[in-house]
Amino acid sequence: MASMVYLFTGPEIGEQNDAVQKIKTSLKKQFGETEEYLFYANETSVAEFLTVLQNESLFAAATCVVVKNTESIKKKDDITQLVDWIQNSDSSSNVLILLSEEISVDSKIEKALPPSNKKIFWELFESDKISWIKNFFHKNDFSIEDDAVQLILDMVENNTASLKVECSRFFILFPKNHCVTADDVDSVLSHNREENAFSLFAEMTSSAKPQERLEKSLEILQKIRLSKENSSVMIIAGLSSCFRKLSLWHKLKSQGKIDDFNLKINGFSSKKMKNQYSSASRIWTSGQTVAILAVLGALDTSIRSSGTLLEDVLLQKALYEIIIKNGAQAAVYEE
């Protein structure tokens, strides 16, 4: 039975997180003490997290294993091993939750699960995000101006998990019943924004000249590497996700499907995201996008094989090849 295996996909990671928490809460209510594990599929083998599920815990009655970046599971042997476990797992106290910010994962994995155990969490429509922000401030005894809401949407990654974190900053800095203005948003978020692979991609797709984009992108890369979320593997995974979406944008455009409905069901619902990928599609052709994904794949392999010593140099070289060379390899990296 696969009754204790779940697959949650899609870009709305806030609602994904809520669904995961609901399962964890239910598990604790049913079994009492539980052990929880978090793995990243692009960093951990299938065998490793399945071993945790197969071994009975000595200290807890139930085990919950959450695996992020499930779209990274692509090797035939890994897929076969995972599917076999899903199909032969009984309804024990062990739960496996597979997550991905992509719309789908390998079809064999998806087919191994019943529809009731799968859900795609689509990005909210722009109007829904506006309502979400206003309601979030209202529930915390704050109000917010319309211009301030729009500025938040322009500055923050548009999923409710990121929005919740960033909007909560205002509840610490201002007294209750304060009306948040656009100036407040600019002051708070401009100085406190944490850079990540997605803000790095946003800079890489700006309208600036290639050399300027490279310089600013290298600055953001340095900030990420100095932050707590400094894993090179996660940076590569984030950029790879962005360029896979760009490849999808090119495909939709070639099919004449750049309309609101088709963009929505393929994960391009916000105005900010549409503008960003439209800009990116003018910078990199479909063929160059494929070449860039190859650059990122080779970068991942190089860093895993060479260790941490050359990480920063390899990351900088990859940005140069993407921004200046449009996916072509550089024999010599030039500052």
Secondary structure, DSSP 8 states (H G I E B T S, - for coil): --TTEEEEESS-HHHHHHHHHHHHHHHHHHHSSEEEEEEETTTS-HHHHHHHHHS--SS-SEEEEEEE-GGG---HHHHHHHHHHHHH--S-SEEEEEEESSS---HHHHHTS-GGGEEE-----HHHHHHHHHHHHHHTT-EE-HHHHHHHHHHS-SSHHHHHHHHHHHHHHS-TT-EE-HHHHHHHHHHH----HHHHHHHHTSSS-HHHHHHHHHHHHHHHHHSS---HHHHHHHHHHHHHHHHHHHHHHHTT--SHHHHHHTT--SHHHHHHHHHHHHHS-HHHHHHHHHHHHHHHHHHHHH-STTHHHHHHHHHHHHHTSTT---SS---
